[in-house]
Amino acid sequence: MSRLLDAAARVGKGDYDARVHPDGPRSVRALGHAFNDMAGRLKASETARRRFLADVTHELRTPLTVLQGGVEAQLDGVHPRDDDHLATLLEQTRTIARLVDDLRTLAVSDAGQLTIAAEPTSLRDVVDDAVSAIRPVARERSVSIETGAAPAIALAADRVRLVQVLTNLLTNAVRHTPAGGIVSVTLTGDDAGGAMITVDDTGTGIAGDPERVFDRFHRAADSGGSGLGLTIARQLVEAHGGTITAANRSEGGARFTITLPTGTLPADGNILL
């Protein structure tokens, strides 16, 4: 027991490598195993925290460096103070703002305070809104977006949040689909009253383990994003009680699947939860 107390004191001082060798009566051995598990989780949490802070610092450094360099160049007369150079600096401020917004959403979610304003929501409208938002970008890249005939499915959900999730998936799909390719969105219902939204593309697929794309700051070299979009997408879907998965299609390209639980609105408009 004294060794356990000594190890607890070490953990209390921040030494998460402290471990004990469980021995003695069964209850003491169980306590020792529980202590080792706790110390291991604390160490993993501390490692993740440090890595997260390092990633945030890295992400902020680039736009801040561009901003500082651009302002100094204009003050020193290297660059003229014209709209083109100001537009570049403005875009960097937008990059920082997006990152800060993403970080705030993650912090709120981690704290268990993410608000989901559930109301009767047409998933067909969610798909239409997201497709409309991304279609101009797809047109510029010569990528077609196909939706097909979507059934009328109404769920108790936060429409704004779901549009945010689907827009993120479509943005990634269009970005990684070559010119002449196709991004398709399929909405289907199930017998239990739930729904599934699938986003397929004809791009190169996902390198490595597809599920890793949901890790924080995990991104492709040419993504252009903060690496937090899919992490937030998963948290928003899970806040609805649903799931989101990533996979590579056998015919090529990637597939993201959102599954939302039951909550269909009957004819009288009352939500069945």
N, C-alpha and C positions, 0 to 999 in steps of 0.2 A: 504493500500500500504506500510505503514511503517513496518508492520509486515512481509510482503513479503521481503522487503529489509533486515530486520534483519535476517530472515531465510536464505536468499541468502548469507549473510556475514558468517553465521555459516557453511554453506556448503562449502564456500570458504576456511574455516579453517580446513576442514576435518570432520565436524560433519554431517554425512549423515543421522542422525535421525531427522534432522530439518524438520518440516512440518508446513503448514499453514492451517487455516480453511477458505476455500473459501467463501467469501461473497461479497456483494456489487453488482455493475453492472455486466451484463453478461460477458463482456470482462475481468473484473478483476477476476471473478469466474473461467473463463476458464484458465486464466493465473495461478491462484492458483492451479487448478487441474494439469496443465502441470508441474508446479514446483514440486508438490508432486510426480508425476510420475518420473520426472527426478531424484529427490533425491532418490527414491526407486531403480532406475536402477543403480545409482552410488553406493549405498550401496551394492547391489547384486554383482556388478562388483568388489568392494573392497573385499568383502567376498570371492569371487571366486579367486581373486588374492592371497590372503593370504593362502587360502587352497591349491592352486596350488604350491606356494613356499614351504609350509610345506610338500607337497607330494614329490616334487623334492628333498628336503633335506633328506627325509626319504629314497627315492630310492637310493640316492648317498651314504648315510651313510653305508649301509651294505657292498657293495663291497670295499669301502675305509677302513672300519674296518678290513675286511679280508686281504686286501693288507698290511695294517700296521702291523697286527698281524703276518702275514707270514714273512714279512721282518725282524721284530724284533726277531722272533723265530730263523731265520737263523743266524742273527748277534749274538744272545746269545748262539748259539750252540744247541738249543733245537731240531731244525730240521736240517738235512743235506742239503747242497746246491746242490741238485740233480735235475735231469730233472722233476721228478714227482712233487716236491714241486714248482718248477718254472712254470710248466704247470698250476697249480692251480692259481698262481698269474697272469699269462698271461690271463687266462679266465676271471678273475675279471676286468682286463683292457679292455677286449673286451665288457664286460657288461656295463662298464662306457661309452665306445665309442658309443655303440648302443643307450644308453640313451641320450647322448649328440646329436647324429645325429637326434633322434626322436624329441628332444626339439627344435632343429634348424628348422626342417621341420614345426613344429607347429608354431614357431615364425614367420617364413616366410609367412605361410598361414594366420595367424592372421593379419599380416601387409598387406595382399592383394597383396603379391609379389611372390606368388607361381607360378613358371614357368611351363607351360604345352607345351611341344614341339610336337604339333599336326602334324601328317603326316599320309599318307595312311597306315593303320594298319590292319592286318588280325587277327580277334579275335580268330580264330582257332589256329593261331600260339601263341597267348597270352596264351591260355589254355594249349597248348602243352608245352610251356616253363615253366609255373608254375608247372604243373604236373611232369615234368622231374626233377625239382628242389626238390620237396618234396617226390618223390617216394622212394629214399633210406631210408628216415626216416620212411615212412609208412611200408616199408619192414621189417625194424628192429622191428617195433611194431606189425607186423603180421596184418596190416590193408590193405585192398584192395582198390585201387583207380579205379573207373570206369568212363569213359568219354563218351562212346557211339559214335554214328556218329554225328559229328558236321558240320553244314552247313558252306559254305564259305561266311563269312560276313566281309566286309571291312569297317572300319570307319575312320574318321579323329580323331586320338587319339595319346596319348603319350604311346607308347608300353611299355617302361621301367616302367612307373608309373603304368600301368594296371597290368603288371606282378607282381609288388610289392604288389598291392592290393590283387590279387588272391592268391599269395603265402602266404600272411598273413592269409587269410581265410582258405586255405588248411592246413596250419601249425596248426591252432587252431582246425580244424576239426579232424585231425589225433591225436592230443594230447588228445582230449576228447572222442575218440572212442576206446572201448576196443578191445583187441586182437580178431581177427576173424571178426571184424566189417567191414563196408563198407563206404567209402566216395565217393560220386558221383558228377561229374561236368557236368552240362547240359548247352549247348549253343543253344539258339533259336533266331530267328528273328521275327519281327512283320511286319504288312502290311505297316507301315509308314517308314520302312527302319531302325528302331532302333534295339536294341539287348538286350537280357536278359541272364545273366550268373547266374546259380543257383548252390550253393554248399550245398549238403545234407550230413548228417552223421547219423550213427546209435548209437550215444552216449547217454548220460543221459539227453541231452537237456540243456536249459539255466534256471537257477534258477531266480525267480523273474520276473521283467519286461525285456523281451529280448532286448528292445531298449536301456536299460541302459548300455549295453556292449560297446556302442560307447562313453560313458562318459570318460573323462580323468582319468587315473589311476584306472579305474574300471576293476577288473580282478578276476578270480577264485583263490583260495588259491594255487592251484597246477599249475598255468599257466606258471610260470617261465619267463614271459616276463616283460616288463616295464609298461604294462597297457596303453600304448599309441598307439599300433599298429592299433587297430580298429578305434580310433579317427582319426588317419592319413588316414586310408583307406577311411573313410567317406569324409574327406576333399578333398582327391584326386579324388574320384568319382564325388563329387559335382563340383570340378573344371572343370570336363569334361561336366558339365551340366546334370549329371545323378543323380541317387539315389541309396542308399544301405540300405537294411532293414534286420532285424533279427527276427526270429520267431521260435517257437517250432512246430515240425511236430506232427500231430495227431497220427502217428504210432510210435513215439519216435524219439529222436534225434533233432538236430537243423537244421535250414535252413537259409542261407544267400542269398539274391537276389540282384544282381547288374543290374540296368536298365540304359542303355546308349541311348541317344537321336539319332535322325536321323543324317545321315552323310554318307550314303552309297555311295561307289564309283561305278559309272556306267562303262560301258565297255570301255569308252575312258580314264578312269583313273582320271577324274576331280572330285574333292570333292564337294558334294552337302551339303552345310551347311544351 
